[in-house]
Amino acid sequence: MSDDRSPGEGLDRAALAELLQAVASRADRQAFALLFGHFGPRIKAYLMRLGADDGTAEELVQETMVTVWRRAVTYDAGQASAATWIFTIARNKRIDGLRRERRPEFDPADPAFVPDPPPPADEVIDTARREDRVRAAIRDLPGEQAALLRAAFYEGKPPRRIAEERGMPLGTVKSRLRLAFGRLRKALDGER
């Protein structure tokens, strides 16, 4: 090879297969450097054509060539050319990267997946008592006020929708809700 060529430049199919065999049989670093020099830029260009950005393409070239180094013993020249084998590894690395992006790995330590600790028993009892008092206070309201209160808060309906559904003026719905809240507040404050 002359000095003006870059490593791996101008290698034919047979020479590439021989270099890959040298890596497989002797872990030949010089052969690997020639393979890297030949395929590195080509793989990067290929990956960028597939949509990878410059940084991602560089990472995938590195991953591809590490795999070539580690798995060179599995290469079979009778099955595929060195180029086909190496570009298949690069394509598979790209696909794996896209899958990881779409489905990030599950992290069981992520706080979103850690359940909240159960509340203390006294809080559970206090909450249940408070809910019972609210239910009893609502039952003691006049029927229409209780119904409007349930529609507004348990069903989440805005006053305008309640008014439309019941055929009532909006102002009447709002004033009856205010009355219901006032009575509810008095009933609950009186129990404290």
HELIX and SHEET records of a PDB file:
HELIX    1   1 ARG A   13  ARG A   26  1                                  14    
HELIX    2   2 ARG A   29  ARG A   49  1                                  21    
HELIX    3   3 ASP A   54  ARG A   71  1                                  18    
HELIX    4   4 ALA A   72  THR A   74  5                                   3    
HELIX    5   5 ALA A   82  ARG A  102  1                                  21    
HELIX    6   6 PRO A  111  PHE A  113  5                                   3    
HELIX    7   7 ALA A  121  ARG A  139  1                                  19    
HELIX    8   8 GLY A  143  LEU A  149  1                                   7    
HELIX    9   9 ARG A  150  TYR A  154  3                                   5    
HELIX   10  10 PRO A  159  ARG A  166  1                                   8    
HELIX   11  11 LEU A  170  GLU A  191  1                                  22    
END                                                                             
